[in-house]
Amino acid sequence: MPYAPVLRCAVAVLLSAAATPVAVAVADDGWSLAPSASTPDGRPYVYAEGTPGTVLQDSVSLLNPGARPVTVRLRGADADNTANGGLTVRATGKSTDTGAWIAFAGDRGGRRIPVRTLSLRVPAHTRADVPFTVSVPAGATPGDHPGAIVAGADGRSSAVRVQLRVGGPAVSALTVEHVAVRGGRISYELVNRGNTVLTPKLAVRADGVLGRALDRAPRTLPLDLLPGRRVTLTEPWHDPPALDAVDVRLTVTAAGGAHDTTSASVRFVPWGALAAAAGAGLVALGALWGVRRHRRRTPGGGASERPRTEVEWTGAVS
């Protein structure tokens, strides 16, 4: 799709929508950002799909229910996972993926051009439908390329998720690594080694010398793991055995056939009880040594008697 017609269409939509009053039922004067609604229920995020080399178009809505105008700055950003698996956007650094492919309709010298950031003044009690394009590079890798459109004004920011799928083979691959048990928790790392966003399921099993110590059926983890990302997670284990040698096995699965299993061995030893027993033993030995030493120093005590080395015979000797 040629870029210029798409851009002209987007600009026309922007100019007509920016001045459209809307009825608002909100409790405060805060502005908001959302995907432009194509249905009464709206959309949770923007979804776009295309092959490398294409230009895709969509729009987001800026809603200003307040009594004064607000100037909002829009930009594209790459999506990312936090260290513990939450979704976020890259606040610093240059975008290198979907965030770099998003453009808005800007103005330079009276001529409309695509821009990476856009400042838009939204009048009071108004909704502005802001069009944007996603230009998929010719060399883009197939699979999911999550990004976001971020808006900032009045000292706060809001974001709309852009879920971009580039056409081509989809690879679902997931590994679980670095399993460790300490402090009543099982820690592990998940790595998305494919090119699709994964929502993993986790099963946990622990078998010891004295029998099965833990058995948790697969459950869906509350995260969307982006391609190429690594996150560190923990699983609580509040009642581990007091004394046992246990093999802990974690199994993860996800849509598309992703599967991996990793084990770790751990020994549970009641060091507190052993230390108490050892201390009691030392006290007992000390007491015994003191008693024996006292008996050696007591006159007439059994320890001071001279041992008999000869046998005295009575009676006649034949």
Phi, psi and chi 1 to 4 in degrees:
 res  aa     phi    psi   chi1   chi2   chi3   chi4
   1 MET       -  123.9 -179.1 -177.0  -62.4      -
   2 PRO   -60.7  145.5  -19.4   30.6      -      -
   3 TYR   -74.7  -40.7 -172.3   85.9      -      -
   4 ALA   -59.8  -47.8      -      -      -      -
   5 PRO   -60.3  -40.2  -23.1   33.4      -      -
   6 VAL   -60.1  -43.5  172.4      -      -      -
   7 LEU   -65.9  -41.5 -173.3   58.1      -      -
   8 ARG   -63.0  -42.0  -75.7 -164.3  -64.3  -89.7
   9 CYS   -62.5  -42.1  176.7      -      -      -
  10 ALA   -63.8  -41.2      -      -      -      -
  11 VAL   -64.3  -40.4  171.9      -      -      -
  12 ALA   -62.7  -41.9      -      -      -      -
  13 VAL   -63.6  -42.2  173.7      -      -      -
  14 LEU   -60.6  -46.9  172.3   60.6      -      -
  15 LEU   -67.9  -34.1  -66.3  178.5      -      -
  16 SER   -77.1  -33.3   62.4      -      -      -
  17 ALA   -81.6  -26.9      -      -      -      -
  18 ALA   -65.8  -22.6      -      -      -      -
  19 ALA  -105.8   14.5      -      -      -      -
  20 THR   -88.3  112.7  -56.4      -      -      -
  21 PRO   -68.4  149.3  -15.1   29.4      -      -
  22 VAL  -135.0  150.0  -66.0      -      -      -
  23 ALA   -83.1  129.9      -      -      -      -
  24 VAL  -124.6  132.8 -179.3      -      -      -
  25 ALA  -118.3   82.8      -      -      -      -
  26 VAL  -132.1  161.9  -66.1      -      -      -
  27 ALA   -90.3  -15.1      -      -      -      -
  28 ASP  -136.0 -176.6   55.7   33.4      -      -
  29 ASP   -99.4   16.2  -67.7  -22.3      -      -
  30 GLY   -73.9  141.3      -      -      -      -
  31 TRP   -80.5  164.1   59.5  -90.3      -      -
  32 SER  -146.6  161.6   62.2      -      -      -
  33 LEU  -129.2  136.3  176.7   71.0      -      -
  34 ALA  -154.6  159.4      -      -      -      -
  35 PRO   -61.2  140.9  -20.4   32.0      -      -
  36 SER   -60.5  130.1  -65.3      -      -      -
  37 ALA   -78.9  126.5      -      -      -      -
  38 SER  -101.0  -11.0   56.0      -      -      -
  39 THR  -134.2  162.2   63.8      -      -      -
  40 PRO   -59.9  -29.6  -25.1   34.2      -      -
  41 ASP   -82.8   -7.2  -64.4  -26.4      -      -
  42 GLY    76.3 -171.8      -      -      -      -
  43 ARG  -129.7  141.1  -64.9 -178.2  -69.0  168.9
  44 PRO   -74.2  -25.5   26.3  -34.3      -      -
  45 TYR  -159.7  173.4   55.1   83.8      -      -
  46 VAL   -93.7  127.4  172.5      -      -      -
  47 TYR  -114.8  132.6 -179.7   82.4      -      -
  48 ALA  -138.9  143.8      -      -      -      -
  49 GLU  -142.5  134.1 -176.6  172.3   -2.1      -
  50 GLY  -168.5  167.6      -      -      -      -
  51 THR   -89.8  160.6   56.8      -      -      -
  52 PRO   -54.9  137.6  -26.9   35.4      -      -
  53 GLY    94.8   -3.2      -      -      -      -
  54 THR   -97.1  161.8   59.5      -      -      -
  55 VAL  -116.9  120.5  177.6      -      -      -
  56 LEU  -105.7  153.3  -50.5  171.4      -      -
  57 GLN  -135.9  147.7   59.7  177.6  -36.3      -
  58 ASP  -161.2 -170.3 -151.0  -46.2      -      -
  59 SER  -152.6  157.0   61.4      -      -      -
  60 VAL  -121.7  158.5  -67.1      -      -      -
  61 SER  -113.2  127.9  -66.0      -      -      -
  62 LEU   -99.8  122.5  -83.1  169.5      -      -
  63 LEU  -112.9  122.5 -175.5   64.2      -      -
  64 ASN  -118.8   94.2  178.8   18.6      -      -
  65 PRO   -83.6   -1.6   32.3  -34.4      -      -
  66 GLY   -76.9  177.3      -      -      -      -
  67 ALA   -92.4    1.4      -      -      -      -
  68 ARG  -134.3  155.8   62.5  179.2 -179.7   83.9
  69 PRO   -65.7  156.5  -16.9   29.9      -      -
  70 VAL  -136.7  138.3   61.0      -      -      -
  71 THR  -103.6  120.0  -60.7      -      -      -
  72 VAL  -114.3  137.4 -177.6      -      -      -
  73 ARG  -104.2  126.8 -177.5  175.5 -178.9  -89.9
  74 LEU  -110.5  143.1  -62.8  165.8      -      -
  75 ARG  -153.2  159.1   65.6  179.9  177.7   89.2
  76 GLY   -91.1  152.2      -      -      -      -
  77 ALA  -148.8  153.3      -      -      -      -
  78 ASP   -80.3  141.4  -66.9  -19.3      -      -
  79 ALA   -81.9  158.6      -      -      -      -
  80 ASP  -154.9  164.6 -155.9   -6.0      -      -
  81 ASN  -100.3  142.1  -78.1  118.2      -      -
  82 THR   -73.3  174.4   61.2      -      -      -
  83 ALA   -61.2  -29.8      -      -      -      -
  84 ASN  -103.2   14.6   60.3   -0.4      -      -
  85 GLY   102.9   -5.8      -      -      -      -
  86 GLY   -71.1  156.4      -      -      -      -
  87 LEU   -87.8  139.6  -81.6  178.6      -      -
  88 THR  -150.6  178.9 -174.9      -      -      -
  89 VAL  -121.5  152.4  -64.8      -      -      -
  90 ARG   -75.2  112.2  -65.4 -179.3 -179.3  173.9
  91 ALA   -81.9  -25.9      -      -      -      -
  92 THR  -125.0  163.9   59.3      -      -      -
  93 GLY    83.3  164.4      -      -      -      -
  94 LYS   -84.3  134.5 -175.3  177.9 -179.9  179.9
  95 SER   -68.3  142.0  -64.3      -      -      -
  96 THR  -124.1   -4.9   58.7      -      -      -
  97 ASP  -124.9 -128.4 -157.5   67.4      -      -
  98 THR   -56.6  -37.4  -58.1      -      -      -
  99 GLY   -57.0  -32.2      -      -      -      -
 100 ALA   -81.8  -14.6      -      -      -      -
 101 TRP   -95.7   -7.3  -52.5  -18.2      -      -
 102 ILE   -87.4  135.2  -66.4  174.2      -      -
 103 ALA  -139.8  151.3      -      -      -      -
 104 PHE  -115.9  170.4  -53.7   94.4      -      -
 105 ALA   -88.4  110.9      -      -      -      -
 106 GLY  -108.2  179.3      -      -      -      -
 107 ASP  -131.3  131.4 -176.6  -82.3      -      -
 108 ARG  -139.2  110.8  179.9  178.9  -63.3  170.7
 109 GLY    61.4   35.7      -      -      -      -
 110 GLY    79.7    5.9      -      -      -      -
 111 ARG  -116.5  132.5 -175.2  167.4   56.8   91.6
 112 ARG   -77.2  128.1  -64.4  -67.8  178.5  176.3
 113 ILE  -137.6  155.8   60.5  170.2      -      -
 114 PRO   -75.1  135.0   25.2  -32.1      -      -
 115 VAL  -129.3  152.4  -65.5      -      -      -
 116 ARG   -81.4  -27.7  -59.6  -57.6  179.1 -165.2
 117 THR  -128.0  149.8   61.0      -      -      -
 118 LEU  -141.9  129.3  175.8   69.3      -      -
 119 SER  -101.3  125.1  -68.9      -      -      -
 120 LEU  -128.8  128.3  179.6   66.4      -      -
 121 ARG   -91.5  117.2 -174.6  177.6 -177.5  -87.2
 122 VAL  -104.6  118.3 -176.3      -      -      -
 123 PRO   -63.3  166.0  -21.0   32.5      -      -
 124 ALA   -63.7  146.5      -      -      -      -
 125 HIS    54.4   44.5  -51.4  -63.6      -      -
 126 THR  -136.8  147.4  -57.9      -      -      -
 127 ARG  -113.0  129.6 -174.3 -168.2   73.1 -165.1
 128 ALA  -112.7  119.3      -      -      -      -
 129 ASP   -89.7  111.7  -68.3  -29.4      -      -
 130 VAL  -102.5  114.0 -175.4      -      -      -
 131 PRO   -77.8  154.5   27.8  -31.8      -      -
 132 PHE  -149.7  163.1   66.4   91.2      -      -
 133 THR  -123.3  154.1   58.3      -      -      -
 134 VAL  -123.0  111.1 -177.6      -      -      -
 135 SER   -95.2  105.8  -59.2      -      -      -
 136 VAL   -79.5  118.7 -175.8      -      -      -
 137 PRO   -61.5  155.2  -20.1   32.2      -      -
 138 ALA   -63.1  -29.2      -      -      -      -
 139 GLY   -98.8   15.4      -      -      -      -
 140 ALA   -64.6  137.8      -      -      -      -
 141 THR   -75.0  146.4   58.6      -      -      -
 142 PRO   -64.6  160.6  -18.4   30.7      -      -
 143 GLY   110.5 -164.7      -      -      -      -
 144 ASP   -85.0  136.2  -68.2  -24.8      -      -
 145 HIS  -130.3   79.7  -66.5  -99.3      -      -
 146 PRO   -70.9  140.2   24.9  -32.7      -      -
 147 GLY  -146.4 -163.6      -      -      -      -
 148 ALA  -160.7  156.0      -      -      -      -
 149 ILE  -107.5  122.6  -68.6  178.2      -      -
 150 VAL  -109.4  133.3 -178.9      -      -      -
 151 ALA  -118.0  140.3      -      -      -      -
 152 GLY  -136.1  135.4      -      -      -      -
 153 ALA  -169.4  151.4      -      -      -      -
 154 ASP    55.9   35.0  -64.8  -24.7      -      -
 155 GLY    77.1   10.5      -      -      -      -
 156 ARG  -137.7  170.3   65.0 -178.4 -178.8   88.9
 157 SER  -138.7  160.3   62.6      -      -      -
 158 SER  -145.0  155.1 -179.6      -      -      -
 159 ALA  -139.8  147.7      -      -      -      -
 160 VAL  -116.6  128.2  164.9      -      -      -
 161 ARG   -73.2  135.9  179.4  174.4  174.0  177.9
 162 VAL  -114.3  111.4  177.1      -      -      -
 163 GLN   -99.5  101.5 -178.0   59.0   47.9      -
 164 LEU  -100.9  128.9  172.6   64.4      -      -
 165 ARG  -115.4  118.3  169.0   65.8   66.3   90.4
 166 VAL   -91.6  128.9  176.7      -      -      -
 167 GLY   -61.0  146.5      -      -      -      -
 168 GLY   140.1 -177.0      -      -      -      -
 169 PRO   -62.4  133.0  -19.9   31.7      -      -
 170 ALA   -97.7  127.8      -      -      -      -
 171 VAL  -117.2  121.4  178.5      -      -      -
 172 SER  -107.7  113.1  178.8      -      -      -
 173 ALA  -144.9  136.4      -      -      -      -
 174 LEU  -147.5  138.2  178.2   68.9      -      -
 175 THR  -128.5  150.2   59.2      -      -      -
 176 VAL  -115.9  130.0   54.0      -      -      -
 177 GLU  -138.1  164.6  -56.1  173.7    0.7      -
 178 HIS    52.2   53.0  -58.1  140.7      -      -
 179 VAL   -76.4  134.0  178.0      -      -      -
 180 ALA  -148.4  150.0      -      -      -      -
 181 VAL  -121.5  123.7 -179.6      -      -      -
 182 ARG  -163.6  143.8   61.1  175.3   65.6   90.6
 183 GLY    59.3   35.7      -      -      -      -
 184 GLY    73.2   19.7      -      -      -      -
 185 ARG  -140.2  148.6  -53.8 -169.5   73.9   83.4
 186 ILE  -105.9  116.1  -56.4  169.9      -      -
 187 SER  -102.5  149.3   64.3      -      -      -
 188 TYR  -161.4  166.3   59.7   98.4      -      -
 189 GLU  -120.5  139.4  -66.3 -178.3    2.0      -
 190 LEU  -111.7  136.6  -70.7 -178.4      -      -
 191 VAL  -128.4  124.3 -173.3      -      -      -
 192 ASN   -87.9  106.5 -174.1  -16.6      -      -
 193 ARG  -101.1   11.4  -60.4 -166.8  178.4  -82.2
 194 GLY  -105.7 -158.6      -      -      -      -
 195 ASN  -123.4   19.7   60.9    8.0      -      -
 196 THR  -124.4  153.3   61.8      -      -      -
 197 VAL   -71.9  131.8  177.3      -      -      -
 198 LEU  -118.1  141.8  -61.3  177.9      -      -
 199 THR  -114.8   95.5  -58.4      -      -      -
 200 PRO   -74.6  157.3  -10.9   26.9      -      -
 201 LYS  -113.0  143.4  -69.6 -175.5  176.2 -179.1
 202 LEU  -124.1  133.1  172.2   71.5      -      -
 203 ALA  -121.7  139.7      -      -      -      -
 204 VAL  -126.1  134.3 -176.3      -      -      -
 205 ARG  -143.7  138.0  179.7  170.7  169.3  174.4
 206 ALA  -133.8  122.6      -      -      -      -
 207 ASP  -118.5  128.3  -67.3  -52.4      -      -
 208 GLY  -115.6  178.2      -      -      -      -
 209 VAL   -62.1  -33.2  175.9      -      -      -
 210 LEU   -92.5    7.6  -56.9  179.2      -      -
 211 GLY   123.8 -174.5      -      -      -      -
 212 ARG   -73.8  127.4 -176.1  156.9  -61.0  166.7
 213 ALA  -102.0  -20.3      -      -      -      -
 214 LEU  -158.8  138.2 -175.4   63.3      -      -
 215 ASP  -151.8  101.7 -167.4   -1.5      -      -
 216 ARG  -115.6  124.9  -67.5  179.2 -177.6  169.6
 217 ALA   -66.3  159.0      -      -      -      -
 218 PRO   -58.0  135.0  -24.1   34.0      -      -
 219 ARG  -137.3  149.0   65.0  178.6 -179.6   88.4
 220 THR   -76.3  128.5  -58.6      -      -      -
 221 LEU   -80.8  143.5  -61.8  177.2      -      -
 222 PRO   -81.3   63.2   31.1  -35.4      -      -
 223 LEU  -155.2  154.9   65.7   93.5      -      -
 224 ASP  -113.8  108.5  -68.0  -35.5      -      -
 225 LEU   -88.6  117.7 -172.3   56.9      -      -
 226 LEU   -77.4  155.2  -52.9 -174.0      -      -
 227 PRO   -56.3  134.2  -25.3   35.2      -      -
 228 GLY    78.3    1.7      -      -      -      -
 229 ARG   -94.6  153.4  -56.0  -52.1 -162.3  -86.7
 230 ARG  -125.5  130.6  175.9 -171.5  -63.0  -92.7
 231 VAL  -129.6  152.5  -63.6      -      -      -
 232 THR  -110.0  125.2  -59.1      -      -      -
 233 LEU  -127.6  165.0  -55.3  173.9      -      -
 234 THR  -133.4  153.1   59.5      -      -      -
 235 GLU  -126.2  124.6 -173.4   78.2    4.7      -
 236 PRO   -70.1  145.5   25.1  -33.0      -      -
 237 TRP  -140.5   90.3 -168.5    1.3      -      -
 238 HIS   -81.0  -21.2  -59.9  -56.6      -      -
 239 ASP  -129.3   59.5   53.9  -10.1      -      -
 240 PRO   -68.1  161.1   26.8  -34.2      -      -
 241 PRO   -65.4  152.7   21.8  -31.9      -      -
 242 ALA   -78.4  -33.9      -      -      -      -
 243 LEU  -145.8  111.1  177.0   62.8      -      -
 244 ASP  -177.5  162.9 -155.0  -10.8      -      -
 245 ALA  -112.9  118.3      -      -      -      -
 246 VAL  -124.4  140.4  179.1      -      -      -
 247 ASP  -102.9  117.1  -72.0  -30.4      -      -
 248 VAL   -98.5  125.5  179.4      -      -      -
 249 ARG  -121.9  125.5 -176.6  173.2   64.3 -172.9
 250 LEU  -109.8  131.3  -89.3   60.0      -      -
 251 THR  -123.0  126.5  -59.5      -      -      -
 252 VAL  -119.1  142.1  -68.7      -      -      -
 253 THR  -136.9  161.4   57.3      -      -      -
 254 ALA  -157.5  167.3      -      -      -      -
 255 ALA   -59.3  148.3      -      -      -      -
 256 GLY    89.4    6.2      -      -      -      -
 257 GLY    92.6    8.2      -      -      -      -
 258 ALA   -66.7  135.2      -      -      -      -
 259 HIS  -159.9  138.7  179.0  -81.1      -      -
 260 ASP  -159.9  149.7 -168.1   36.4      -      -
 261 THR  -135.5  135.7  -61.6      -      -      -
 262 THR  -139.4  142.5  -60.5      -      -      -
 263 SER  -120.6  158.7  -60.8      -      -      -
 264 ALA  -145.0  144.9      -      -      -      -
 265 SER  -103.2  141.4  -63.0      -      -      -
 266 VAL  -145.3  142.7   58.7      -      -      -
 267 ARG  -111.3  130.2  -72.4  179.3  172.0   83.0
 268 PHE  -102.9  118.2  -66.2   96.7      -      -
 269 VAL  -127.4  126.5  179.9      -      -      -
 270 PRO   -76.8   76.7   29.2  -34.2      -      -
 271 TRP   -60.5  -32.2  -66.3  111.9      -      -
 272 GLY   -64.2  -45.3      -      -      -      -
 273 ALA   -66.1  -39.9      -      -      -      -
 274 LEU   -64.8  -40.1  -69.0  178.8      -      -
 275 ALA   -64.8  -40.0      -      -      -      -
 276 ALA   -64.4  -42.1      -      -      -      -
 277 ALA   -64.6  -41.9      -      -      -      -
 278 ALA   -63.5  -40.2      -      -      -      -
 279 GLY   -64.0  -41.8      -      -      -      -
 280 ALA   -63.4  -38.6      -      -      -      -
 281 GLY   -63.6  -40.8      -      -      -      -
 282 LEU   -65.4  -38.9  -69.9  174.6      -      -
 283 VAL   -62.9  -42.7  170.1      -      -      -
 284 ALA   -63.6  -42.7      -      -      -      -
 285 LEU   -63.3  -40.2  -71.8  175.2      -      -
 286 GLY   -64.2  -39.8      -      -      -      -
 287 ALA   -65.0  -43.1      -      -      -      -
 288 LEU   -62.6  -41.2  178.8   60.6      -      -
 289 TRP   -64.2  -39.3  177.9   78.8      -      -
 290 GLY   -64.6  -40.3      -      -      -      -
 291 VAL   -64.1  -46.1  169.5      -      -      -
 292 ARG   -62.4  -39.8  -68.9  176.5   62.1   87.6
 293 ARG   -67.0  -38.5 -175.7  178.3 -178.9 -172.8
 294 HIS   -64.4  -40.3  177.3   72.1      -      -
 295 ARG   -66.8  -33.8  -67.1 -175.4   62.0 -173.9
 296 ARG   -65.1  -33.2  -71.1 -166.1 -168.0   99.6
 297 ARG   -88.2   -7.4  -66.9  179.6  176.4  178.1
 298 THR   -87.9  123.1  -57.6      -      -      -
 299 PRO   -61.9  137.6  -20.1   31.5      -      -
 300 GLY    79.0   -3.5      -      -      -      -
 301 GLY   -67.7  159.5      -      -      -      -
 302 GLY   -61.0  -27.6      -      -      -      -
 303 ALA   -76.0  -16.9      -      -      -      -
 304 SER   -98.9   -4.9   61.5      -      -      -
 305 GLU   -69.1  144.3  -67.4 -178.3   -5.1      -
 306 ARG   -80.1  123.9 -179.7 -178.2 -179.1   87.6
 307 PRO   -66.8  140.9   25.4  -33.5      -      -
 308 ARG   -78.5  132.2  -65.6 -176.0   61.7  179.6
 309 THR  -115.0   -7.6   58.8      -      -      -
 310 GLU  -128.2  155.3  -62.0  178.7   -6.3      -
 311 VAL  -106.5  128.6  177.9      -      -      -
 312 GLU   -95.0  123.5 -179.8  178.2   -1.2      -
 313 TRP   -96.0  141.0  -68.5   88.1      -      -
 314 THR  -117.7  154.8   59.1      -      -      -
 315 GLY    98.1  178.5      -      -      -      -
 316 ALA   -77.9  153.1      -      -      -      -
 317 VAL  -104.3  123.8  178.2      -      -      -
 318 SER   -88.3      -   56.7      -      -      -
